[in-house]
Amino acid sequence: MSAYSKYFIKKFCWYFLTLVIAVSLNFILPRLIDGNPVSIIVSQVSKGMTDSDTIKQVYDTFMKEFGLDKPMWTQFLIYIKNLFTGDLGTSFGLYPKKVTDILATAVPWTVGLQLPAILVGWILGNILGAVAAYKKGVFDKAIFPVALFVNSIPFFTLAIIMLYIFGLTLKWFPLSGGYDFQMIPQLSFEFIGSVIRHHTLPFLSIVLVTIGGQAIGMREMSIYELNSDYVLYSKLLGIRDRTVSRYVFKNAMLPQITGLALSLGTMIGGSLICEIVFSYPGIGTWLFTAIRQLDYPLISGCTLIIAVSVLLANFTLEIIYGIVDPRIKAAQMEDE
């Protein structure tokens, strides 16, 4: 067996073990929250009822329907068995809607918001950081403090500020939702325009914070590379600054590309609070709704997607690094 095969199997085993633990916690933790979801549902269904026997019968029916009348370990085995068939269960709060149907509608909204925001923020942030490191002077003194300030603002704080100024005060953009509530989703200019208007504020709140973080990282890496021995040696040899700069920023980009790959892999679970602030119909809003309603299957479904996406992103990076990074290759050879 080759060194890389051993490396791959070792990483796979560790990530598989992590996945097993994540799936177990996914099931157990929501059920540790105080409260009984069936009692909440029955209290809503039985409004106006006065017969205690009828209310008890309704309660028992829902307990049996959701499988909550069985022991915890039995529920867990059923949960695992259903996972292998792609069944995440039935939502308590939106009964009889399936969790997979809810998530199928939520994931495109989350990806549609965060994928362009991450890419735009990453590109602009790296350009500003590289220019600040290379130009220095007034340009660096202006960009670095601003980037540091913006990066220190949490997503949800900036989201609330933008919502208050541009939505509530100036009324330039809508306050919540993914599109106007009276519209029916369809492929029309009116509907697309409504989606863009609702998309703008959450998009900008993520982009601005992302730009700040990327600009700081790129600036620091570029300064480190510009002060490296190979740069000084290249200048002594009379190599043109443009050529040296190209290699400097190429090396400085490597950690930034790693950060981008992780951001893309974790975007399903990223900025969930930003979605909640704007009531954007993505994973974050549904997770918040599920927690309020003690909707165990929907909580588990949302957190499972987040956990799997994070693990998959990290595992993919580990495998790529094992192929391209010479230091990891050297470590593989030593282990043989």
Backbone hydrogen bonds, N-H to C=O, Kabsch-Sander energy under -0.5 kcal/mol:
donor,donor_aa,acceptor,acceptor_aa,energy
6,K,2,S,-1.9
7,Y,3,A,-2.1
8,F,4,Y,-2.8
9,I,5,S,-2.6
10,K,6,K,-2.5
11,K,7,Y,-2.3
12,F,8,F,-2.7
13,C,9,I,-2.4
14,W,10,K,-1.9
15,Y,11,K,-2.5
16,F,12,F,-2.5
17,L,13,C,-2.3
18,T,14,W,-2.1
19,L,15,Y,-2.2
20,V,16,F,-2.3
21,I,17,L,-2.2
22,A,18,T,-2.5
23,V,19,L,-2.7
24,S,20,V,-2.1
25,L,21,I,-2.6
26,N,22,A,-2.3
27,F,23,V,-1.4
28,I,24,S,-2.4
29,L,25,L,-2.3
31,R,27,F,-0.6
31,R,28,I,-0.7
32,L,29,L,-1.7
33,I,30,P,-1.1
40,I,36,N,-1.4
41,I,37,P,-2.1
42,V,38,V,-3.1
43,S,39,S,-2.2
44,Q,40,I,-1.2
45,V,41,I,-2.6
46,S,42,V,-3.0
47,K,44,Q,-0.8
49,M,46,S,-2.2
52,S,50,T,-0.7
55,I,51,D,-1.9
56,K,52,S,-2.5
57,Q,53,D,-2.2
58,V,54,T,-2.4
59,Y,55,I,-2.4
60,D,56,K,-2.6
61,T,57,Q,-2.1
62,F,58,V,-2.1
63,M,59,Y,-2.3
64,K,60,D,-2.2
65,E,61,T,-2.4
66,F,62,F,-2.4
67,G,64,K,-0.6
68,L,63,M,-1.7
69,D,63,M,-1.0
70,K,67,G,-1.1
75,Q,71,P,-2.2
76,F,72,M,-2.2
77,L,73,W,-2.0
78,I,74,T,-2.2
79,Y,75,Q,-2.3
80,I,76,F,-2.5
81,K,77,L,-2.4
82,N,78,I,-2.5
83,L,79,Y,-1.8
84,F,80,I,-1.4
85,T,82,N,-0.9
86,G,83,L,-1.5
87,D,82,N,-2.8
88,L,86,G,-0.7
91,S,97,K,-2.5
95,Y,92,F,-1.0
97,K,94,L,-2.8
99,V,89,G,-2.5
102,I,98,K,-1.6
103,L,99,V,-2.7
104,A,100,T,-1.9
105,T,101,D,-1.1
106,A,102,I,-1.4
107,V,103,L,-2.7
109,W,105,T,-0.6
110,T,106,A,-2.0
111,V,107,V,-2.9
112,G,108,P,-2.6
113,L,109,W,-1.4
114,Q,110,T,-2.8
115,L,111,V,-2.5
117,A,113,L,-1.0
118,I,114,Q,-2.9
119,L,115,L,-2.2
120,V,116,P,-2.7
121,G,117,A,-2.3
122,W,118,I,-2.4
123,I,119,L,-2.5
124,L,120,V,-2.5
125,G,121,G,-2.2
126,N,122,W,-2.1
127,I,123,I,-2.0
128,L,124,L,-2.5
129,G,125,G,-2.4
130,A,126,N,-2.3
131,V,127,I,-2.4
132,A,128,L,-2.3
133,A,129,G,-2.0
134,Y,130,A,-2.2
135,K,131,V,-3.0
136,K,132,A,-1.5
139,F,136,K,-0.8
140,D,136,K,-1.1
141,K,137,G,-2.0
142,A,138,V,-1.6
143,I,139,F,-2.4
144,F,140,D,-2.3
146,V,142,A,-1.3
147,A,143,I,-3.0
148,L,144,F,-2.6
149,F,145,P,-2.4
150,V,146,V,-2.7
151,N,147,A,-2.4
152,S,148,L,-1.1
153,I,150,V,-1.2
158,L,154,P,-2.2
159,A,155,F,-2.4
160,I,156,F,-2.3
161,I,157,T,-2.3
162,M,158,L,-2.7
163,L,159,A,-2.4
164,Y,160,I,-2.4
165,I,161,I,-2.5
166,F,162,M,-2.3
167,G,162,M,-0.8
167,G,163,L,-0.9
168,L,163,L,-2.3
169,T,164,Y,-2.3
170,L,165,I,-2.8
172,W,166,F,-2.3
173,F,166,F,-1.6
177,G,278,F,-1.6
183,M,180,D,-2.0
188,S,186,Q,-1.6
192,I,188,S,-2.6
193,G,189,F,-2.5
194,S,190,E,-1.8
195,V,191,F,-2.3
196,I,192,I,-2.4
197,R,193,G,-2.1
198,H,194,S,-2.0
199,H,195,V,-1.7
200,T,196,I,-1.5
201,L,197,R,-0.6
203,F,199,H,-2.0
204,L,200,T,-2.7
205,S,201,L,-2.3
206,I,202,P,-1.6
207,V,203,F,-2.5
208,L,204,L,-2.6
209,V,205,S,-1.1
210,T,206,I,-2.3
211,I,207,V,-2.8
212,G,208,L,-1.7
213,G,209,V,-1.9
214,Q,210,T,-2.5
215,A,211,I,-2.6
216,I,212,G,-2.0
217,G,213,G,-2.2
218,M,214,Q,-2.7
219,R,215,A,-2.2
220,E,216,I,-2.3
221,M,217,G,-2.3
222,S,218,M,-2.4
223,I,219,R,-2.4
224,Y,220,E,-2.1
225,E,221,M,-2.4
226,L,222,S,-2.7
227,N,223,I,-1.3
228,S,225,E,-1.5
232,L,228,S,-1.6
233,Y,229,D,-2.7
234,S,230,Y,-1.9
235,K,231,V,-2.1
236,L,232,L,-1.9
237,L,233,Y,-1.6
238,G,235,K,-1.1
239,I,234,S,-2.2
244,V,240,R,-2.2
245,S,241,D,-3.0
246,R,242,R,-1.7
247,Y,243,T,-1.5
248,V,244,V,-2.3
249,F,245,S,-2.7
250,K,246,R,-1.4
251,N,247,Y,-2.2
252,A,248,V,-2.3
253,M,249,F,-1.3
254,L,250,K,-0.5
254,L,251,N,-0.9
256,Q,252,A,-0.7
257,I,253,M,-2.7
258,T,254,L,-1.8
259,G,255,P,-2.2
260,L,256,Q,-2.2
261,A,257,I,-2.6
262,L,258,T,-2.2
263,S,259,G,-2.4
264,L,260,L,-2.7
265,G,261,A,-1.9
266,T,262,L,-2.0
267,M,264,L,-0.6
269,G,266,T,-0.9
270,G,266,T,-0.8
272,L,269,G,-0.6
275,E,271,S,-1.4
276,I,272,L,-1.8
277,V,273,I,-2.5
278,F,274,C,-1.7
279,S,276,I,-0.9
280,Y,275,E,-2.6
282,G,280,Y,-2.8
285,T,280,Y,-0.5
286,W,282,G,-1.8
287,L,283,I,-2.6
288,F,284,G,-2.2
289,T,285,T,-2.3
290,A,286,W,-2.6
291,I,287,L,-2.2
292,R,288,F,-2.0
293,Q,289,T,-1.7
294,L,291,I,-0.9
295,D,290,A,-2.9
296,Y,294,L,-1.5
299,I,295,D,-2.6
300,S,296,Y,-2.8
301,G,297,P,-2.3
302,C,298,L,-2.4
303,T,299,I,-2.5
304,L,300,S,-2.1
305,I,301,G,-1.9
306,I,302,C,-1.9
307,A,303,T,-2.7
308,V,304,L,-2.7
309,S,305,I,-2.2
310,V,306,I,-2.2
311,L,307,A,-2.5
312,L,308,V,-2.6
313,A,309,S,-2.0
314,N,310,V,-2.3
315,F,311,L,-2.7
316,T,312,L,-2.4
317,L,313,A,-2.0
318,E,314,N,-2.3
319,I,315,F,-2.2
320,I,316,T,-2.4
321,Y,317,L,-2.9
322,G,318,E,-2.0
323,I,319,I,-0.9
323,I,320,I,-0.8
324,V,320,I,-2.5
325,D,321,Y,-2.5
329,K,325,D,-1.9
330,A,326,P,-2.3
331,A,327,R,-1.9
332,Q,328,I,-2.2
333,M,329,K,-2.1
334,E,330,A,-1.9
335,D,331,A,-1.5
336,E,332,Q,-0.7
336,E,333,M,-0.6
